[in-house]
Amino acid sequence: MSASTADHLLCVERISKRFYGLVALEDVSFEVRGGELVGLIGPNGSGKTTLFNCVTGYLRPERGRIVYRGKEITSLPPHRIALEGIGRTFQAARVFPRLTVMEHMLAARQEFQGDGVVSRLVRGPAARRSEAEAAERARHLLEDVGLAGMASQPGAHLSYGQRKLLALAMALMTDPALLLLDEPVAGVTPVLVERLVELIRELHRTGRTVVLIEHNMRVVMELCERVVVLDYGRKIAEGPPHAVRSDPRVVEAYFGR
């Protein structure tokens, strides 16, 4: 293990991914230290979500490796990576229309309760304890994101912004050390943008490591300590927000086409 790998929570090392010969990612590398809040930006189609999918096991890269807490996770499936302590949200805030908000929360925790199948079927002491703990955590998280009053409402009754809040709360049900947020403020009202920004800032303040994809540059510049920029699947810049914003390669990627 290299010194760099040992010193970082997440190491993305020379990741490449193609779809039917088209380059989605090419030789992308960066690291994330514990407790950082990092932005991953770039024009549409630059490979940002593909990179998240590689980190979380939904896609397997052709080359390169991904190391989390000193352990290579490149070939692990999504549920195993989640068990390692990586949580994520997705671009589209989808819900199950008939499940209540609380049921969404409990479903997000179900595979991480630690008890066995038999225990769940007979609802023994371990299963009942897990259920009670999960329900308590769900109530606290719904309170944190402002959805406590919606706990018994079906998903179909939520606005798009409320679905974004629910997605964030669900991602936190497993208490991940690393949280990957894919466009957390996209498509919501200005008031909710501010609410989500404050929630992300509070997560960071309490020690959570966060990497976020976001097209709202004001949010990125306001929240992130460091920014990684992709363009056509390649990393073209990395550094503090103020430096990246004025980098000629970044300006060209966003405005030079």
C-alpha positions as protocol buffer text, in pm:
chain_id: "A"
residue {
  index: 1
  type: MET
  ca { x: 0 y: 0 z: 0 }
}
residue {
  index: 2
  type: SER
  ca { x: 138 y: 341 z: -93 }
}
residue {
  index: 3
  type: ALA
  ca { x: 179 y: 621 z: 161 }
}
residue {
  index: 4
  type: SER
  ca { x: -80 y: 824 z: -33 }
}
residue {
  index: 5
  type: THR
  ca { x: -336 y: 542 z: -14 }
}
residue {
  index: 6
  type: ALA
  ca { x: -281 y: 496 z: 358 }
}
residue {
  index: 7
  type: ASP
  ca { x: -325 y: 868 z: 428 }
}
residue {
  index: 8
  type: HIS
  ca { x: -664 y: 908 z: 255 }
}
residue {
  index: 9
  type: LEU
  ca { x: -1017 y: 787 z: 317 }
}
residue {
  index: 10
  type: LEU
  ca { x: -1082 y: 737 z: -56 }
}
residue {
  index: 11
  type: CYS
  ca { x: -832 y: 696 z: -337 }
}
residue {
  index: 12
  type: VAL
  ca { x: -943 y: 685 z: -700 }
}
residue {
  index: 13
  type: GLU
  ca { x: -643 y: 565 z: -897 }
}
residue {
  index: 14
  type: ARG
  ca { x: -626 y: 595 z: -1278 }
}
residue {
  index: 15
  type: ILE
  ca { x: -985 y: 490 z: -1339 }
}
residue {
  index: 16
  type: SER
  ca { x: -1092 y: 437 z: -1700 }
}
residue {
  index: 17
  type: LYS
  ca { x: -1435 y: 339 z: -1829 }
}
residue {
  index: 18
  type: ARG
  ca { x: -1574 y: 307 z: -2182 }
}
residue {
  index: 19
  type: PHE
  ca { x: -1919 y: 240 z: -2321 }
}
residue {
  index: 20
  type: TYR
  ca { x: -1915 y: 69 z: -2660 }
}
residue {
  index: 21
  type: GLY
  ca { x: -1579 y: 227 z: -2735 }
}
residue {
  index: 22
  type: LEU
  ca { x: -1678 y: 577 z: -2621 }
}
residue {
  index: 23
  type: VAL
  ca { x: -1460 y: 722 z: -2346 }
}
residue {
  index: 24
  type: ALA
  ca { x: -1656 y: 798 z: -2027 }
}
residue {
  index: 25
  type: LEU
  ca { x: -1353 y: 817 z: -1794 }
}
residue {
  index: 26
  type: GLU
  ca { x: -986 y: 820 z: -1887 }
}
residue {
  index: 27
  type: ASP
  ca { x: -710 y: 780 z: -1632 }
}
residue {
  index: 28
  type: VAL
  ca { x: -891 y: 974 z: -1355 }
}
residue {
  index: 29
  type: SER
  ca { x: -718 y: 998 z: -1017 }
}
residue {
  index: 30
  type: PHE
  ca { x: -790 y: 1195 z: -700 }
}
residue {
  index: 31
  type: GLU
  ca { x: -798 y: 1144 z: -324 }
}
residue {
  index: 32
  type: VAL
  ca { x: -1034 y: 1244 z: -45 }
}
residue {
  index: 33
  type: ARG
  ca { x: -918 y: 1286 z: 313 }
}
residue {
  index: 34
  type: GLY
  ca { x: -1143 y: 1209 z: 607 }
}
residue {
  index: 35
  type: GLY
  ca { x: -1360 y: 1509 z: 699 }
}
residue {
  index: 36
  type: GLU
  ca { x: -1324 y: 1688 z: 364 }
}
residue {
  index: 37
  type: LEU
  ca { x: -1605 y: 1838 z: 159 }
}
residue {
  index: 38
  type: VAL
  ca { x: -1506 y: 1799 z: -206 }
}
residue {
  index: 39
  type: GLY
  ca { x: -1687 y: 1913 z: -519 }
}
residue {
  index: 40
  type: LEU
  ca { x: -1684 y: 1712 z: -842 }
}
residue {
  index: 41
  type: ILE
  ca { x: -1782 y: 1937 z: -1131 }
}
residue {
  index: 42
  type: GLY
  ca { x: -1774 y: 1952 z: -1509 }
}
residue {
  index: 43
  type: PRO
  ca { x: -2001 y: 2006 z: -1808 }
}
residue {
  index: 44
  type: ASN
  ca { x: -2281 y: 1761 z: -1886 }
}
residue {
  index: 45
  type: GLY
  ca { x: -2140 y: 1432 z: -2008 }
}
residue {
  index: 46
  type: SER
  ca { x: -1800 y: 1482 z: -1848 }
}
residue {
  index: 47
  type: GLY
  ca { x: -1816 y: 1155 z: -1650 }
}
residue {
  index: 48
  type: LYS
  ca { x: -1911 y: 1269 z: -1301 }
}
residue {
  index: 49
  type: THR
  ca { x: -2198 y: 1027 z: -1235 }
}
residue {
  index: 50
  type: THR
  ca { x: -2009 y: 748 z: -1411 }
}
residue {
  index: 51
  type: LEU
  ca { x: -1730 y: 802 z: -1161 }
}
residue {
  index: 52
  type: PHE
  ca { x: -1975 y: 785 z: -869 }
}
residue {
  index: 53
  type: ASN
  ca { x: -2114 y: 463 z: -1018 }
}
residue {
  index: 54
  type: CYS
  ca { x: -1765 y: 314 z: -1033 }
}
residue {
  index: 55
  type: VAL
  ca { x: -1691 y: 410 z: -671 }
}
residue {
  index: 56
  type: THR
  ca { x: -2020 y: 260 z: -548 }
}
residue {
  index: 57
  type: GLY
  ca { x: -2002 y: -63 z: -749 }
}
residue {
  index: 58
  type: TYR
  ca { x: -2277 y: 2 z: -1004 }
}
residue {
  index: 59
  type: LEU
  ca { x: -2014 y: 2 z: -1278 }
}
residue {
  index: 60
  type: ARG
  ca { x: -1679 y: -174 z: -1298 }
}
residue {
  index: 61
  type: PRO
  ca { x: -1393 y: 22 z: -1456 }
}
residue {
  index: 62
  type: GLU
  ca { x: -1178 y: -132 z: -1727 }
}
residue {
  index: 63
  type: ARG
  ca { x: -861 y: -2 z: -1563 }
}
residue {
  index: 64
  type: GLY
  ca { x: -754 y: 146 z: -1235 }
}
residue {
  index: 65
  type: ARG
  ca { x: -856 y: 80 z: -878 }
}
residue {
  index: 66
  type: ILE
  ca { x: -1059 y: 233 z: -597 }
}
residue {
  index: 67
  type: VAL
  ca { x: -932 y: 213 z: -241 }
}
residue {
  index: 68
  type: TYR
  ca { x: -1145 y: 298 z: 63 }
}
residue {
  index: 69
  type: ARG
  ca { x: -998 y: 304 z: 414 }
}
residue {
  index: 70
  type: GLY
  ca { x: -693 y: 123 z: 281 }
}
residue {
  index: 71
  type: LYS
  ca { x: -895 y: -159 z: 125 }
}
residue {
  index: 72
  type: GLU
  ca { x: -945 y: -207 z: -247 }
}
residue {
  index: 73
  type: ILE
  ca { x: -1316 y: -208 z: -331 }
}
residue {
  index: 74
  type: THR
  ca { x: -1295 y: -192 z: -713 }
}
residue {
  index: 75
  type: SER
  ca { x: -1467 y: -525 z: -775 }
}
residue {
  index: 76
  type: LEU
  ca { x: -1716 y: -524 z: -486 }
}
residue {
  index: 77
  type: PRO
  ca { x: -2092 y: -511 z: -558 }
}
residue {
  index: 78
  type: PRO
  ca { x: -2295 y: -210 z: -441 }
}
residue {
  index: 79
  type: HIS
  ca { x: -2434 y: -370 z: -124 }
}
residue {
  index: 80
  type: ARG
  ca { x: -2085 y: -468 z: -7 }
}
residue {
  index: 81
  type: ILE
  ca { x: -1953 y: -118 z: -72 }
}
residue {
  index: 82
  type: ALA
  ca { x: -2245 y: 27 z: 125 }
}
residue {
  index: 83
  type: LEU
  ca { x: -2155 y: -208 z: 412 }
}
residue {
  index: 84
  type: GLU
  ca { x: -1800 y: -69 z: 401 }
}
residue {
  index: 85
  type: GLY
  ca { x: -1942 y: 275 z: 487 }
}
residue {
  index: 86
  type: ILE
  ca { x: -2013 y: 458 z: 161 }
}
residue {
  index: 87
  type: GLY
  ca { x: -2358 y: 608 z: 109 }
}
residue {
  index: 88
  type: ARG
  ca { x: -2494 y: 794 z: -191 }
}
residue {
  index: 89
  type: THR
  ca { x: -2786 y: 975 z: -347 }
}
residue {
  index: 90
  type: PHE
  ca { x: -2884 y: 974 z: -715 }
}
residue {
  index: 91
  type: GLN
  ca { x: -2961 y: 1252 z: -962 }
}
residue {
  index: 92
  type: ALA
  ca { x: -3330 y: 1168 z: -984 }
}
residue {
  index: 93
  type: ALA
  ca { x: -3520 y: 1172 z: -655 }
}
residue {
  index: 94
  type: ARG
  ca { x: -3749 y: 874 z: -708 }
}
residue {
  index: 95
  type: VAL
  ca { x: -3985 y: 721 z: -453 }
}
residue {
  index: 96
  type: PHE
  ca { x: -4217 y: 424 z: -421 }
}
residue {
  index: 97
  type: PRO
  ca { x: -4558 y: 591 z: -454 }
}
residue {
  index: 98
  type: ARG
  ca { x: -4741 y: 366 z: -206 }
}
residue {
  index: 99
  type: LEU
  ca { x: -4473 y: 332 z: 61 }
}
residue {
  index: 100
  type: THR
  ca { x: -4487 y: 582 z: 343 }
}
residue {
  index: 101
  type: VAL
  ca { x: -4193 y: 808 z: 417 }
}
residue {
  index: 102
  type: MET
  ca { x: -4113 y: 600 z: 726 }
}
residue {
  index: 103
  type: GLU
  ca { x: -4127 y: 280 z: 522 }
}
residue {
  index: 104
  type: HIS
  ca { x: -3877 y: 430 z: 278 }
}
residue {
  index: 105
  type: MET
  ca { x: -3645 y: 501 z: 570 }
}
residue {
  index: 106
  type: LEU
  ca { x: -3674 y: 151 z: 714 }
}
residue {
  index: 107
  type: ALA
  ca { x: -3621 y: -6 z: 372 }
}
residue {
  index: 108
  type: ALA
  ca { x: -3297 y: 193 z: 340 }
}
residue {
  index: 109
  type: ARG
  ca { x: -3171 y: 39 z: 665 }
}
residue {
  index: 110
  type: GLN
  ca { x: -3309 y: -314 z: 617 }
}
residue {
  index: 111
  type: GLU
  ca { x: -2996 y: -480 z: 479 }
}
residue {
  index: 112
  type: PHE
  ca { x: -2772 y: -326 z: 746 }
}
residue {
  index: 113
  type: GLN
  ca { x: -2943 y: -432 z: 1067 }
}
residue {
  index: 114
  type: GLY
  ca { x: -2701 y: -714 z: 1142 }
}
residue {
  index: 115
  type: ASP
  ca { x: -2950 y: -985 z: 1239 }
}
residue {
  index: 116
  type: GLY
  ca { x: -3007 y: -1303 z: 1042 }
}
residue {
  index: 117
  type: VAL
  ca { x: -3294 y: -1410 z: 817 }
}
residue {
  index: 118
  type: VAL
  ca { x: -3432 y: -1659 z: 1070 }
}
residue {
  index: 119
  type: SER
  ca { x: -3430 y: -1396 z: 1343 }
}
residue {
  index: 120
  type: ARG
  ca { x: -3627 y: -1161 z: 1120 }
}
residue {
  index: 121
  type: LEU
  ca { x: -3881 y: -1426 z: 1024 }
}
residue {
  index: 122
  type: VAL
  ca { x: -3959 y: -1523 z: 1382 }
}
residue {
  index: 123
  type: ARG
  ca { x: -3907 y: -1167 z: 1509 }
}
residue {
  index: 124
  type: GLY
  ca { x: -3686 y: -1273 z: 1796 }
}
residue {
  index: 125
  type: PRO
  ca { x: -3526 y: -1030 z: 2044 }
}
residue {
  index: 126
  type: ALA
  ca { x: -3244 y: -934 z: 1806 }
}
residue {
  index: 127
  type: ALA
  ca { x: -3486 y: -856 z: 1524 }
}
residue {
  index: 128
  type: ARG
  ca { x: -3716 y: -653 z: 1750 }
}
residue {
  index: 129
  type: ARG
  ca { x: -3420 y: -459 z: 1888 }
}
residue {
  index: 130
  type: SER
  ca { x: -3294 y: -385 z: 1535 }
}
residue {
  index: 131
  type: GLU
  ca { x: -3637 y: -270 z: 1425 }
}
residue {
  index: 132
  type: ALA
  ca { x: -3671 y: -38 z: 1725 }
}
residue {
  index: 133
  type: GLU
  ca { x: -3324 y: 109 z: 1669 }
}
residue {
  index: 134
  type: ALA
  ca { x: -3392 y: 161 z: 1299 }
}
residue {
  index: 135
  type: ALA
  ca { x: -3724 y: 330 z: 1368 }
}
residue {
  index: 136
  type: GLU
  ca { x: -3565 y: 560 z: 1625 }
}
residue {
  index: 137
  type: ARG
  ca { x: -3284 y: 658 z: 1388 }
}
residue {
  index: 138
  type: ALA
  ca { x: -3539 y: 718 z: 1110 }
}
residue {
  index: 139
  type: ARG
  ca { x: -3742 y: 950 z: 1332 }
}
residue {
  index: 140
  type: HIS
  ca { x: -3434 y: 1154 z: 1424 }
}
residue {
  index: 141
  type: LEU
  ca { x: -3321 y: 1186 z: 1063 }
}
residue {
  index: 142
  type: LEU
  ca { x: -3666 y: 1285 z: 940 }
}
residue {
  index: 143
  type: GLU
  ca { x: -3670 y: 1551 z: 1210 }
}
residue {
  index: 144
  type: ASP
  ca { x: -3328 y: 1674 z: 1097 }
}
residue {
  index: 145
  type: VAL
  ca { x: -3436 y: 1717 z: 734 }
}
residue {
  index: 146
  type: GLY
  ca { x: -3778 y: 1860 z: 817 }
}
residue {
  index: 147
  type: LEU
  ca { x: -3993 y: 1565 z: 716 }
}
residue {
  index: 148
  type: ALA
  ca { x: -4105 y: 1439 z: 1058 }
}
residue {
  index: 149
  type: GLY
  ca { x: -4459 y: 1554 z: 992 }
}
residue {
  index: 150
  type: MET
  ca { x: -4467 y: 1354 z: 668 }
}
residue {
  index: 151
  type: ALA
  ca { x: -4361 y: 1019 z: 817 }
}
residue {
  index: 152
  type: SER
  ca { x: -4699 y: 852 z: 758 }
}
residue {
  index: 153
  type: GLN
  ca { x: -4756 y: 1005 z: 414 }
}
residue {
  index: 154
  type: PRO
  ca { x: -4706 y: 795 z: 99 }
}
residue {
  index: 155
  type: GLY
  ca { x: -4420 y: 882 z: -131 }
}
residue {
  index: 156
  type: ALA
  ca { x: -4663 y: 997 z: -400 }
}
residue {
  index: 157
  type: HIS
  ca { x: -4762 y: 1292 z: -179 }
}
residue {
  index: 158
  type: LEU
  ca { x: -4411 y: 1437 z: -162 }
}
residue {
  index: 159
  type: SER
  ca { x: -4302 y: 1730 z: -374 }
}
residue {
  index: 160
  type: TYR
  ca { x: -3981 y: 1694 z: -573 }
}
residue {
  index: 161
  type: GLY
  ca { x: -3792 y: 1895 z: -313 }
}
residue {
  index: 162
  type: GLN
  ca { x: -3925 y: 1677 z: -33 }
}
residue {
  index: 163
  type: ARG
  ca { x: -3811 y: 1372 z: -229 }
}
residue {
  index: 164
  type: LYS
  ca { x: -3460 y: 1520 z: -236 }
}
residue {
  index: 165
  type: LEU
  ca { x: -3473 y: 1560 z: 143 }
}
residue {
  index: 166
  type: LEU
  ca { x: -3598 y: 1203 z: 182 }
}
residue {
  index: 167
  type: ALA
  ca { x: -3317 y: 1073 z: -41 }
}
residue {
  index: 168
  type: LEU
  ca { x: -3060 y: 1246 z: 180 }
}
residue {
  index: 169
  type: ALA
  ca { x: -3218 y: 1107 z: 497 }
}
residue {
  index: 170
  type: MET
  ca { x: -3229 y: 756 z: 347 }
}
residue {
  index: 171
  type: ALA
  ca { x: -2860 y: 776 z: 253 }
}
residue {
  index: 172
  type: LEU
  ca { x: -2781 y: 858 z: 616 }
}
residue {
  index: 173
  type: MET
  ca { x: -2973 y: 563 z: 761 }
}
residue {
  index: 174
  type: THR
  ca { x: -2663 y: 342 z: 749 }
}
residue {
  index: 175
  type: ASP
  ca { x: -2446 y: 615 z: 908 }
}
residue {
  index: 176
  type: PRO
  ca { x: -2191 y: 619 z: 623 }
}
residue {
  index: 177
  type: ALA
  ca { x: -1846 y: 766 z: 681 }
}
residue {
  index: 178
  type: LEU
  ca { x: -1835 y: 884 z: 317 }
}
residue {
  index: 179
  type: LEU
  ca { x: -2140 y: 1040 z: 156 }
}
residue {
  index: 180
  type: LEU
  ca { x: -2160 y: 1088 z: -223 }
}
residue {
  index: 181
  type: LEU
  ca { x: -2429 y: 1338 z: -327 }
}
residue {
  index: 182
  type: ASP
  ca { x: -2527 y: 1352 z: -695 }
}
residue {
  index: 183
  type: GLU
  ca { x: -2673 y: 1697 z: -773 }
}
residue {
  index: 184
  type: PRO
  ca { x: -2838 y: 1742 z: -431 }
}
residue {
  index: 185
  type: VAL
  ca { x: -2991 y: 2085 z: -508 }
}
residue {
  index: 186
  type: ALA
  ca { x: -3087 y: 2034 z: -873 }
}
residue {
  index: 187
  type: GLY
  ca { x: -3447 y: 2115 z: -959 }
}
residue {
  index: 188
  type: VAL
  ca { x: -3554 y: 2253 z: -620 }
}
residue {
  index: 189
  type: THR
  ca { x: -3675 y: 2596 z: -512 }
}
residue {
  index: 190
  type: PRO
  ca { x: -3428 y: 2863 z: -392 }
}
residue {
  index: 191
  type: VAL
  ca { x: -3558 y: 2826 z: -37 }
}
residue {
  index: 192
  type: LEU
  ca { x: -3495 y: 2452 z: -40 }
}
residue {
  index: 193
  type: VAL
  ca { x: -3152 y: 2505 z: -196 }
}
residue {
  index: 194
  type: GLU
  ca { x: -3056 y: 2701 z: 114 }
}
residue {
  index: 195
  type: ARG
  ca { x: -3204 y: 2432 z: 338 }
}
residue {
  index: 196
  type: LEU
  ca { x: -3005 y: 2158 z: 163 }
}
residue {
  index: 197
  type: VAL
  ca { x: -2686 y: 2366 z: 172 }
}
residue {
  index: 198
  type: GLU
  ca { x: -2724 y: 2409 z: 546 }
}
residue {
  index: 199
  type: LEU
  ca { x: -2790 y: 2037 z: 595 }
}
residue {
  index: 200
  type: ILE
  ca { x: -2476 y: 1948 z: 397 }
}
residue {
  index: 201
  type: ARG
  ca { x: -2275 y: 2205 z: 589 }
}
residue {
  index: 202
  type: GLU
  ca { x: -2397 y: 2059 z: 918 }
}
residue {
  index: 203
  type: LEU
  ca { x: -2303 y: 1707 z: 808 }
}
residue {
  index: 204
  type: HIS
  ca { x: -1955 y: 1834 z: 732 }
}
residue {
  index: 205
  type: ARG
  ca { x: -1934 y: 2019 z: 1063 }
}
residue {
  index: 206
  type: THR
  ca { x: -2010 y: 1697 z: 1250 }
}
residue {
  index: 207
  type: GLY
  ca { x: -1725 y: 1513 z: 1077 }
}
residue {
  index: 208
  type: ARG
  ca { x: -1893 y: 1351 z: 778 }
}
residue {
  index: 209
  type: THR
  ca { x: -1682 y: 1326 z: 462 }
}
residue {
  index: 210
  type: VAL
  ca { x: -1880 y: 1449 z: 161 }
}
residue {
  index: 211
  type: VAL
  ca { x: -1817 y: 1447 z: -214 }
}
residue {
  index: 212
  type: LEU
  ca { x: -2083 y: 1622 z: -418 }
}
residue {
  index: 213
  type: ILE
  ca { x: -2161 y: 1659 z: -787 }
}
residue {
  index: 214
  type: GLU
  ca { x: -2332 y: 1989 z: -852 }
}
residue {
  index: 215
  type: HIS
  ca { x: -2395 y: 2230 z: -1142 }
}
residue {
  index: 216
  type: ASN
  ca { x: -2491 y: 2518 z: -913 }
}
residue {
  index: 217
  type: MET
  ca { x: -2154 y: 2692 z: -897 }
}
residue {
  index: 218
  type: ARG
  ca { x: -2258 y: 2922 z: -615 }
}
residue {
  index: 219
  type: VAL
  ca { x: -2330 y: 2619 z: -399 }
}
residue {
  index: 220
  type: VAL
  ca { x: -1999 y: 2455 z: -497 }
}
residue {
  index: 221
  type: MET
  ca { x: -1797 y: 2769 z: -424 }
}
residue {
  index: 222
  type: GLU
  ca { x: -1979 y: 2827 z: -96 }
}
residue {
  index: 223
  type: LEU
  ca { x: -1954 y: 2471 z: 39 }
}
residue {
  index: 224
  type: CYS
  ca { x: -1648 y: 2297 z: -98 }
}
residue {
  index: 225
  type: GLU
  ca { x: -1294 y: 2311 z: 34 }
}
residue {
  index: 226
  type: ARG
  ca { x: -1155 y: 2155 z: -283 }
}
residue {
  index: 227
  type: VAL
  ca { x: -1288 y: 2098 z: -632 }
}
residue {
  index: 228
  type: VAL
  ca { x: -1208 y: 1832 z: -892 }
}
residue {
  index: 229
  type: VAL
  ca { x: -1303 y: 1915 z: -1251 }
}
residue {
  index: 230
  type: LEU
  ca { x: -1375 y: 1661 z: -1525 }
}
residue {
  index: 231
  type: ASP
  ca { x: -1415 y: 1726 z: -1897 }
}
residue {
  index: 232
  type: TYR
  ca { x: -1471 y: 1456 z: -2159 }
}
residue {
  index: 233
  type: GLY
  ca { x: -1390 y: 1195 z: -1895 }
}
residue {
  index: 234
  type: ARG
  ca { x: -1054 y: 1342 z: -1797 }
}
residue {
  index: 235
  type: LYS
  ca { x: -949 y: 1539 z: -1494 }
}
residue {
  index: 236
  type: ILE
  ca { x: -848 y: 1885 z: -1611 }
}
residue {
  index: 237
  type: ALA
  ca { x: -812 y: 2073 z: -1282 }
}
residue {
  index: 238
  type: GLU
  ca { x: -811 y: 2029 z: -905 }
}
residue {
  index: 239
  type: GLY
  ca { x: -767 y: 2272 z: -620 }
}
residue {
  index: 240
  type: PRO
  ca { x: -939 y: 2535 z: -400 }
}
residue {
  index: 241
  type: PRO
  ca { x: -1262 y: 2673 z: -548 }
}
residue {
  index: 242
  type: HIS
  ca { x: -1125 y: 3022 z: -616 }
}
residue {
  index: 243
  type: ALA
  ca { x: -827 y: 2881 z: -808 }
}
residue {
  index: 244
  type: VAL
  ca { x: -1032 y: 2633 z: -1009 }
}
residue {
  index: 245
  type: ARG
  ca { x: -1288 y: 2899 z: -1104 }
}
residue {
  index: 246
  type: SER
  ca { x: -1023 y: 3107 z: -1280 }
}
residue {
  index: 247
  type: ASP
  ca { x: -833 y: 2814 z: -1436 }
}
residue {
  index: 248
  type: PRO
  ca { x: -826 y: 2869 z: -1816 }
}
residue {
  index: 249
  type: ARG
  ca { x: -895 y: 2499 z: -1880 }
}
residue {
  index: 250
  type: VAL
  ca { x: -1209 y: 2514 z: -1669 }
}
residue {
  index: 251
  type: VAL
  ca { x: -1327 y: 2836 z: -1835 }
}
residue {
  index: 252
  type: GLU
  ca { x: -1271 y: 2675 z: -2175 }
}
residue {
  index: 253
  type: ALA
  ca { x: -1461 y: 2359 z: -2074 }
}
residue {
  index: 254
  type: TYR
  ca { x: -1766 y: 2555 z: -1959 }
}
residue {
  index: 255
  type: PHE
  ca { x: -1774 y: 2848 z: -2197 }
}
residue {
  index: 256
  type: GLY
  ca { x: -1546 y: 2775 z: -2489 }
}
residue {
  index: 257
  type: ARG
  ca { x: -1772 y: 2544 z: -2691 }
}
